[in-house]
Amino acid sequence: MSTLRFKALAELPFRNYRKDNFIEVPAKLSELFCQNVFSEETMREYLTKEAFQSILDAIKKGTKIQRHIADQVAVAMKDWAMSKGVTHYTHWFQPLTGATAEKHDSFFTPIEGGRAIERFSGGMLIQQEPDASSFPNGGIRNTFEARGYTAWDPTSPAFIMGTTLCIPSIFISYTGETLDYKAPLLRALNAVDEAATDVCKSYFDKNVTKVSPTLGWEQEYFLVDTALYQSRPDLVLTGKTLLGHSPAKGQQLDDHYFGSIPTRVMNYMKELEIECMKLGIPVTTRHNEVAPNQFELAPMFEEANVAVDHNSLLMDIMARIAHKHHFHILFHEKPFAGVNGSGKHNNWSLGTDTGENLLSPGKNPKKNLQFLTFFVNTLKAVHDYADLLRASIASASNDHRLGANEAPPAIISAFIGSQLFGVLEELEKVTDGKLSPEEKTELKLNVVGKIPEILLDNTDRNRTSPFAFTGNKFEIRAVGSSANCAEVMTVMNVIAAKQLKTFKAEVDALIETGLKKDEAIFNVLREYIKQSKSIMFEGDGYSDDWAKEAKKRGLNNLKTTPEALKMELDQKFVELYEELGIYSHREFEARNEIKLEKYSTVIDIEARVLADIARNHIIPAALNYQNRLIENVKGLKEIFSEKEFKTLAKEQLSLISDISGNVSQIKVGVDNLLAAKEKAKNTSGSQKQAEEYCNKVKPLFDNIREASDALEMMVDDELWPMTKYRELLFTR
């Protein structure tokens, strides 16, 4: 392994990345936008007027596409795709593995007379049947029940990857249960659309006929040279380093953050942006992140379903393009100890078909009251369903990052800024029942009326808050970099939908008692503010004081995935999903089971990899160096007198002893780890098994790492088998 390490390092200076990977960028990236997408403009060109309108109605109104229309769309898609050299098609879907999936079928179809044609029908477009027995299903299906269906999602445009037409699709079982991330998300988006539109039309703007959640994600990632990556079996098999002493220089100087982008990385970013443009992914931001070799990119906001698809697609093409530039991309939330990990901030808002952002104030009191309505209802939703939101971002890899002075803590709180907090405190004082004319005037002029100027000046941000208001959107900061955005977006939109439905019912009930519309809204919002204040926090979310204060407020601090997933099955959450038609009870339990099983499997794999590296790489290297020291000591004993020997060999003997102690610690640690792993593996029940891995297996990693990292600082560098942090993090 040490040979592999030094071979990789020796090759690096002789690569000319400036020349070999130079990317020429067109003067206008906009000219490439949606080049490989069956976009609205392309559909207008290829479809009949009837088919084009049918697709638009499906996207904007959710209407079903008739079979004869689907046939027209399929032919148009095929003709467009073949004009770009496409030979195959696939239903592109997002199973519960966390990756995307696809099964390619050819347009090629043999016909009589030894001839063949390219064929693609509406039936092929609408539905495909992959052999889906091996995808996670949480006990919904038996292994021998292979049939699963993918079904076309017309609300997300088809696109071309290489020579394949990719058709975004949902994935369901033969009996109709959802087996992917997209189907529940679409249901959640529909639920919040109905609830938010109802509130808008009833109280603020009768012209609103649709409300679409928007999402702007920010993707963080690490780039590591491929050769160095291949020399680290822990990176290859787990996506993170299980061992490794921190280098003398890490991120202490903050010199990487927003610094000059290395040429090799810039070439990668240029090619990535070109491909993103062709695929309609509107990336606009790129920069160095805090940790060495860590970077970020972010797009413009999009409709949530399309944004989720684009993020999943992006992660795929990021990995492909990285390979071309001799990089390996790391999406793991904590690939290196001692430096910041990676997240994927999800910026969420609600937009109307009249062009308004419901989380942005307007130019008059009515629009500001609309803003307050959706703002306060969002806070109330997060307050009532904080543990469900926490569970949506839970994973074995994200546990390493949450609360580690780089990501928000596991306690769900909301940062809204001191100025807006002051507005809510004023609204708390609203009279119960009817409002006096003076109070109405005061509210309109000095409370509601001043919101735009307050937000204009409210530029500060709280990086320690997991749920922060940032001017015209809420930023869900705790999402992990490897996560599929769909899960947290499903939860966010479901809880918003439920809350808005409750709000509408309560306001209508007050109006029926004789209160005017605005009075009823203020009365309901006042109570929501009182009930939600416990999650509002402006201070340092990393501090121990906040953990103590949060406990006093009754907020849960679910630090680990098993803790979070145990809370997920609360009857309140199950009923929420059933009421809004997002999941059946069976589907929801199955997903919980899948996440628990994945957690246990990840820890099990990490334990096995760590044991293997420790026994087969670290211990032999340490003993090899120790033997050299022993030979040296023997030589000293032969040459020098007893008195001189004791003085001259003192340090070597001490080092030999220290090596033995650390080797022993690793040997005992590995034995204990493997025994605990086997016990956990044989524990029945997914929840109990995950808890066993979390509480009994995972803590045993530390002793092994401690001894290994100590040995790394003792053993001759030329004998050390594992590529070191300084090489992984500072090789550009």
N, C-alpha and C positions, 0 to 999 in steps of 0.2 A: 504493500500500500504506500509506503514511503517513496518507493521508486515511482509509482504513479503520480504522487504528489509533486515530486521534483521534475518529472517529465512534463507535467502540465505547466508548471511555473517556467520551465526553460523555454517552452515554445512561445510563450506570450510576447516577448520582445521582438520576435521575428515576423509577427503578423502586422500587415499594413492595413489597419481598419479604415484609415482615411481614404485609401485608394480602392481597396477591395469591396467595401460596403458603402461607397459613396452613393447617395440618393439625390437625384435631381427632382426638385419640386416645381410643379407648374406655377406660373405667375399668379394664377387665380385658382385656389383650391375649390372655390364654389363651382367651377366648371365641371368638376368631377362628381359633385354631390348627387347621390342616388343613381349613378351610372349603372350600377348592378342591382337596382331595386325595381320591382314592379310597382312603381310609385303611381300616385294619382295622375301625374302628367303622362306617364307611359300608358296607363289604363285608358286615359282619354284618347290616346292615339290608336290603341289596338282593339278596344272594345266597342261594341255597338252602343248607341245612346241608351238603350234599354238596360243592357248589362252594366254599363258604367253607373247608371243611376241606382241600380239594384245593389251594387257594391257600396256606394256611398250611403245608402239607407241602412245597410247592414252595419257599417262603421258608426254612423251617427245616431241611428234610431234602434239598432239591435234587431232589425227585421230579418226574417229568414230568406235565404237565397233559394229560389226555385231550381229544380233539377235542370231544366232546359237552359237556364241562365248559367248554371255551373258548367255545363258543357261548352257554352260560348267562352266563358272565362278560361277554362282549361285549354282550349285551342289557342286562344290569344296568348296565354302564358307560355305555351310550348313554342309558338312561332317567335315570340320575343326572345325566349331563352336560347333557342336554336340559332337565332341570328347572332348570338354572342358565343357560339361554340359549345353550348351545353348539350350533353348526351344523356344525362340521368336526372331523376328527380328524387326527392326524399321528403317525408314528413319530419320536420325538425322539431323535436320536443324536449321537455325538461323534466326527466324523471326524478325521483327522490334520491338519486345518487349524489346530487349536487353538480353534476356535469350535464352537458347536452347530449342528445342521442339522435341517431339517424340510421336509416336502412335505405340504401340506394337501389332504385329500380331504373332500368333503361327505358327510354322511349321506344327503343327498337322492338318491333313486333313482326315475326315471320307471317307471311300469308301464302295463299296457294300459288302453285307454279314456281316454287323455289325463289320467291321474291320476299321482300321485307319493306316495311314502312315504319315511320316514327308515329306513334300514337299516344295520345294523352286525353282521357275523357273526364267528364264531370265526376264520375264515380271514383276515378283514381285521385282526383283533386280533393274530393270531400273526405275520403276515408282510406286508410291503409291499415293492414293487419300485421304488425311486427310479432315475431316470436318473443313474447315479453315475460316469460316465466321467471327470469333471473333478476328482474328489477325489484327493488325493495317494495314490499306490500303490507308489512305489518300483520301478517296472518290473514289478510283478506282472501288470498288465493293460495291454493296448493301448488307445489312446484310443477306437478303434471298438468296443471291448467295453464297452458301456454298462451291462450288467446287473449290479446289485448288490442284495443283499437286506438288509432290516432285519428283525430278529426280536425279538419282545416279551421283555423281561426282567421276569418277574413278581416278582422280589425287590425291585424299586424301584417305589413306587406311582405310578400315573398321576395327572396333575394337570391343572388348567384354566388356560390363559393366554388371557384375553380371551374369544373365542367358540370356542376350539379345545381339544379334548381331546388332551393330549400323553401319549404312551405311551413311556416309557423303553425303548430298544431297543439291540441290538448291530447292527453293520454288517459284513457279510462280502461277499466277491466271489462271483461265480457258481461259481467252483471251490472255494470254501470257506475261502480265506485271510481272516484278520481284517484289517479296514481301519479300525479305530477304537481308542479307548482302553478301552472298557468290556469287550470280550470277553476280552482278556488279563488284565484286572484280576479278572474273575470266576473265571478259571482259577487265578490266583494265590491268591485268597481260599479257593478250594476246597482248594488244595494245603496251605496253612498250617493250615486247619481240620483236615484229616486228620492232618497231622504233629503238631500241638499236642494234639489230642484223644488221639492214641495215647500220647503222653508222659504226659498227665494220667491217663488210665485205667490205665496200666501201673504208675505209681509213686506217684500222689498221691490221686486221687479217681475211683473207678469209676463214679460217677454222672454224670460229664461225658460228654455225647454230642455236643457241638458247641462249637467255639471260633471266635469271630467277631472279626476285627481291628476296632478302632475308630479313628476319625479325628476329630480336632478341628482344623480349619484356622483360621488368623487371616489375614484379608484386608486388606492395606494398599492405599491408593489416593490419588490426587490429584483435587481438583475445581478446574476452571478455568472461568471465565465463558465461555459459548458464543461471545459476540461476540468476545472476546479470542482465544479458540481459533481462530476462523475467520480471524483476521488473521495467523495464523502458519502458512504453508504447510508448514513442517517438522513441526509438531505434527499437522496434518491428515493428512499423507501417511506419517509414520513413527511417530507417537505420542511423539516426543521432540523436544527443541530441539537442533538441530545447531549453532546459534550463540547467543550471548547472554552479555553481560558480567555477572558476579556482582554483585548489588546490595550496597550498603554494609552493609545489615542482611540477614542470612540467618537461620540458626538458632543464631547464636552465643550468644544470651541464654537459649536453652532455654525461652523464654516461651510457645511454642505447645504444647509437649508436655504433654498432660493439662490444657491450659488450658480456659477457658470456651468452649464450642462456639458459633460464630457463629450468629445467629438464622436466617439463610438456610440454612445447612448443617443446622441442627437440624430445620428444616421438611422438608428432603430426607430426613434420617435417620428422622424420624417416619413419613413415607409409606412409605419402604423397609421399615421394621420391620413396618408393618401388612401390606404385601404378602407379606413373608416369613412372617408368622404364618399367613396364609391358605394359603400353599403348603407349610406344615409345616416350614419352615426355622427351627430353634430358636435364632435369634440372641438373645444376651443382653448383649453387650458393645459399647459404642461409645465412642470417644474421639479427641481430637486426637493425631496422631503428631508426630514430632520436627520434620520440615520444615514450613515455612509451607504452608497449604492441603493438608496431608497428613492422612489420617484412617485409622481402622481399625475393623473390626467383627469379631466372632467369635461362633460359636454354641456350644451344648452339644455334647459328643461324640455321635457316631452311629456305627452300623455303617458300615464303610468305603465300601461301594458306594453306599449312600444318601448319605453325606457327600460323595462325589465328585460325584454327580449334583446335589446341592444347591448345591455351590460353582459348578458350571458354570451352573446355572440362575440363581443369585444374580448372577453377573457380567452376565448378560443383563438381568435386571430392574434392576440398579443403573444400567446405561447408559440404559435407557428412562425411569426415574424422574428421573435427572439431567437429561435433556432437558426434562422438564416444568418443572423448576426453573431452566431457563436455565443449566445447568451442562453441561460435558463432562467425563466421567470418564476418567482416565488410569490404565491398568493397567501401562504400561511400567515396567520395573524401574528405569530411570534417566532420567526425562523432563527433569530439570534438573541441570546441572553445579553442583557446589559445595554441594549440599544432599543429604540422605539420599534414597536410592531406596526402592523398595517391594518387600517380600517377601510370602511366604505360608507362614508356619510351619506345618508338618504335625506334629501331635502324635499319635503312634501308640502303641497298646497292644493287648493281647489280652484278650478277655473270654469267660468260659464261660457256657453255658446254665444253670449253677447260680448265676449272679450274682456270680462272682468276677473281679477284675482280676488277671491272672497276673503283672503287673508291680507288684503292690502286696503288701507282706508281710502276714502274718496274725497271729493271736494265739498261735500255738504253733510249735515248731521245725519241724514237718512243713510247715506253710504257708510258713514262711520259707525252707525248703529248696526248696520249689516256686518261690517268688519268685526265689531265687538261680539256680535252673536256667534259667529263662526269661531272666533278666537277663544272665547270663554267656553264654548261647547267642546272645543278640542281639548282644552285643559281638563275639563270635567271627564271627558272620555279617558284620558290618560290616567287621571286620578283613580277612576273606578276600575280600570283594567290594566293597571301598572304591571302586575305580575304576568299577565298574558303577553304584554309587550316585551318584558324581560325574557320570557321563555322563547320568544320568536328570534332572539339573537343569540341563543345559547348553543354552544358547541365546545367540544374538547379543545379545539385550537383557540377559540375566542376567550376561554377561561384564563389563558396565560396573559391576556392583554388587558382585560377589564380592570380598571382601578390601579393600573401600574404606572401612574404618573405620565401617561401618554394617551389614555383612553378614559372615558367616563367610568365611574364605579358601577357596580351592579345595582345600586339603589336608584330607582327611577325617580328623578325629580325634573322640574322644568325651570329653565332660566328665561325670564321675560324682560329683564332690565328694570332698573329702579323706577324709571319714569312711568312705564306701563303698570308696574306694580302699584304706583301711586294712584293711577286712574282706577284700578280695580278697588283700591281701598275707598275711594270716593263713591264708587258704585255700591259698595257694601252698605253705605249709609242711606240708600234710597228708601223712602217711606214705604211701609208695607201697605199695599192697596193703592188707592187713587193718589195721584201726585198733584200737588198744588201748582197753579200757573207759574209761580216764582221758581219752584223746584224744576219744572220742565225747562224753563228758560236757562236756569243755571246749568243743568245737565247738557243742554244743547250747545251753549256758548263756551263754558269753562271746563267741561269734562270731555264730552264726546267731541266737541268742536275742535279741541286742541290736539287731538290724536295725531293728525298728519305731521305737525311741526315737532311733536314729541318724538315720533319715529324717525324724523329726518335727522335729529340730533343724537339718536340712540345708536351710536356706532360701535359701542363696545360689545365684545363677545365673551362668553364663558366656555372655555375649551374643556372644562371639567364637567359640564352638564350633559347628561345623556339625551336631553330633549330641550333644545334651545330655540327660542324665537329669534329670527335674524332679519326682521324688517318686513318681509312679506311672505314668509314661509316658516315652517318648523323644520329644524335639522335634527334628525335622529342619528346621533353621533356614535352610538355604540355598536353599530352593525359591523361584522367582521369582513375583512377583505376577500375571503374566499366564499362568502355567503351568496346565495341567490337572493336578490332583492325582493323576489316575489313573496317570501314568507313574511317579512316585516311589513311589507306593503299590504298584504292581505289583512293582517291584524289591524294596522292603522286605519284602513278604510272600513273594516267591519265595525270597529269600536266607534268611529266617527258616525257611521250610518245609524247604529243603535242609539247613540246619544242624541242625534238630530231628530230621530223619530220620537224619542221621549220628550225632547224640548218642544216639538210641535204640539204634542198632545197636551202638555202642561200649559202652554200659552193659550191654546184654544179653549181649554177648560176655564182659564181666568177671564178670557174675553166673554165667555157665556155667562159669567157672573156679573157682567156689566162694565169691566175695565176696558179702556181703549187699547188698541193694539200695542202702542209704544209702552204704555203703562204695564201691560201684561208682560212684555218682553223684559223690561227693566226689573220687574218683580222676580221673574224666573232667574234672570242672570245674577241678581243679588244673591239668591240662595246657592246657585252653583259656585259662585266665588267663595262663599263661606265654606262650602263643603270641599273645595279643591285646594284651599290655601296650604294644606300640609305638604303638597308636592312642590310648591313654589320656593325656590332656594337660589339666592344670588351669590353665595360665597364659594369657597374652595371645596369642591366635591371630593378631593383626595384626602382631606384632613380627617383625623380621628374624631375631632369635635363634631364634624358633620355626621359621622356614623352614629355617634351617641345621640345627637339631636334627632336624626332620622328615626332612631328606635323609639324615642319619646313621642314622636309624631305618629307612630304606628306604621311606618314604612318598612317593608321587608328588604333585607339585604341578602339576596340569593346569590351567593358568591360562586357557586358551582353549577354546572349543567344539570346534574341529578336533582339538586334542590329546586332549580327553576322548572324542570320538566315535571316534577312531582306536583307542583302548584298548578301546572297547566291543565290538569284533569279536574280542577275544581268544577263542581256542578254548575256554577254560575257561568263559566266559560263554555261548557258543553251546551247549555241552554241557549246561550247567545248565538252560537253557530247554527244550531238547529232552527232557531226562530227565524234567522235571516236566510236560511237555505244554503249555507256555505258548505257545511259538512253534515253528514249524518253522524250519530253517536259512534257508530262503528268505524267510519272513516277517520274521525278525530282520534279515537283511541289507537287506531292502526298507525297514524302518523306519529303519535307520541311513542309508540313501541319502536318504530323505525329509528327515531332520533336517539332513544336510549340504547338500542342495539349498536348504532353507529358509534356512539360515545364509547361503549365498552370495547368495541372492535378496535377503535383508534388507539386506546390506551394499551390494549393487548399487543398490538403490532409494535408500538413504541417500546414496550417492555422487552419484547423478543429481540428487537433490533439493538437496543441498548446492551442487553446481555451478550449478544453476539459480538458486538464491537469491543466491549470491555474484556471479554475472555480471549478473543482471537486477534485483537489488534493492540489494545492498550497494555495488557499484562505481558505479552511476549516482548513488546518494545521496552518496557520497564526492566524486565529481567535481563534482556540483552545488554542494556546499559549498565545494569547492576553488576553483571559478570565482568564487564570491562573494568569497573571500579575495583572489583575484588582482585582481578589480576594485577591492577596497579598497586593495591595495598600489599599483595604478596611480594611484589617486586621491591617495594619500599622496605619491607621487613628483612629482605635478604641483603639489602645494601647498607642500611643504617643500623646504628646501635639501638638497643631497646628504648633508651631515653629519647633519642632523636626520632625514632619511629613513632612513639606516642604523640609527639608534637606534630610531626609532619603528616601523619595519617589521620589526625583527629577529624578533619572536615570530611574526608572520604568515608570514614567509618560512620560518621553521623549521617551522611547522605545515603549510604547503603542501608542504614537502619530506617531512615525515613521512607525510602523506596519500599522496603519490606512491609512497613506499616501500612502504606497506601495500597500496595498490592493485596495485602490481607483484607483491608477494608473493602476493596472492590470484590474480591472472591466471596467474602461473607455476604456482601450486599447483593451480588448477583444470585447467590443461592437463595437468599431470603426473597428476592424479587420474583424469581421463577416459582417458588413455592406459593407465594401470595397470588401470583397470576393464575396458577392452576386452581387454587381455591376459589378465586373470583369467577373463573371460567365455568366452574361446576356449580355456581350459585344459581338456584332456580328463581325465575321471575326477573323480568327486564329491569325493573326499578331497583330491586335489591342488588342485582348484579352490577348495575352502573354505580350504585353507592359503594359497593365493595371495591370496584376498580378505582373509584375516586378517593376513598378514604384509606384503603389498605395497600393498594398497589402503587398508585401515583406518587405518594410521599417517599417511597423507597428509591425513587430515581435520584433524589438529592445526594444521598450518601455516596453513591457510585460516581456521580458527576464531581462531587467535591474532591474525591480521591484522585480521579482521573485528571482533573484540571490542575491539581497540585503536582502530579507527575509530569504534566506537560511543561511545567516551569523547572523541573529537575533534569529531565532526560535530554540528552544531546539532540539538538534540533535536527541533525541529519538522520537520526534514528526514529524521529517521531512520525508515526504513520498517517495521522490525520491532518489534512490541510487546515491551517490555522486561521483564526478569525481575522488577523491582520491581512492575510492573503485573500480571503473571501470578500472582505469588506472594502479593501482599498486597492484591489486590482481593477483598473479602469479599462 
